[in-house]
Amino acid sequence: MPVVTYTLLRLALFAAATAGAWWAGMHSWLAPLAGLVIGWLLGYLLLDKQRTRAAAFVQARSEGRPGRARTATEKDAELEDELDEAARRGEPARGDDARRGGQPARGDDQA
């Protein structure tokens, strides 16, 4: 529901800004355009909390979806965690070289 709330508040700001421009004497196609710009600015300034809630809701819903493929960033973070934990235990790291079949990465052989 935070996404719906945020969207309705943004539409309300657009409508209010357009009505304000119309009331101020801008009786042309520029009134909705001015309402769009003013509504965007007001939404950016006034709706930070609602925007943050909506973004968190979408992110949580995306991460909780079954069958979701992991991103490259998530895979990289997992590999980094494995390397860090292996280093803390004093074990040899099975890291990136093991996943490439023992082939060093480009630039790894340079000292």
N, C-alpha and C positions, 0 to 999 in steps of 0.2 A: 503493500500500500504506500510506502514512502515515495515511490516513483509517480504514482497517480497524484498524490498530494502536491509534489513538486511541480508536476506538469500543470495542474489546475491553478496553482499560484502564479506560475509564469504566464498562463493565458489571462488570468485576471489582471496582472500588471500590464500586459499588452493592451487589453480592452480599456483599462483606466487611462493609460497614456494616450491611446488613440482618441478616446472621448475628450480628454483634456485638450489635445491639439485641436480637435474639431470645435470645442467650446471656445477656444482662444481665437478662432477665426480662420483656421486653416481648412477651408472647405474644398479640398481637392484630393487627388490621389496621394499627395504628400502627407496627409494626416496619418494613414496607416503606416507609411514608411517611417515617419517621425515616431509613431507609437511603437514600432518595432525596435528602433534604436534606443528610445528612452526606456522601454520595457526591458530590453536586454541589460542596459546599464543598471537599472534598479534591481533586477533579478540577481545580477552579479554582486551587487553591494548588500542586498537585504536577505537573500535566500541561501546564505552559505551553509547554515545548519541543515536545512532541508536538502540541499544538493549533496552534502556529505552523507546524510542518511540514505538517500536514494542510491548513491554510488556504492555504499557498503552493502545495501540490500542486493543490488545487481551482482556484485562480486561474490557475496556469500552464496547466492543462488547458482551462479556459474560454477563455483568450486564444488558445490554439493551435487552436481549433476552426475549420475552414474554413466560410466563409459566415456568420460571426458578424457581426451588425450592430454598428456602432460606437455607443457611448453618447454622449449629449449632452456629457458631460464630456470625452470623448476628442476630439470635434469642436471643442469650445471650446479645448482645449489646442492642437490643430493650427492653428486660426485665430490664436491668440495667438503661436505660434511663427512663423507666416508674417509677421505684423505686425512682430514683433521683428526678424526677419532683414531685412525690407525697410527698416526704420528704420536698421539698422546699415549697410546698403549705400547709404543715402541716396536710395533710390527712393521714389516715392509709394506709399503703402500701398493695396493693392486691397481691403483688409479688409472689414468688415461692410457698409459702404454699397454697395460694388460687388455684393455678394451680394443686396442688397435692391433692386437696380435704381436706385441713387443716392438713394433716399429715406432721410433721416436717421432714426435711431432716436428713439423718444420720449425727450425730455429732452436729446437731442444739440444742439438748436437753442438751448438756454438757456445763457447764459454765466455 
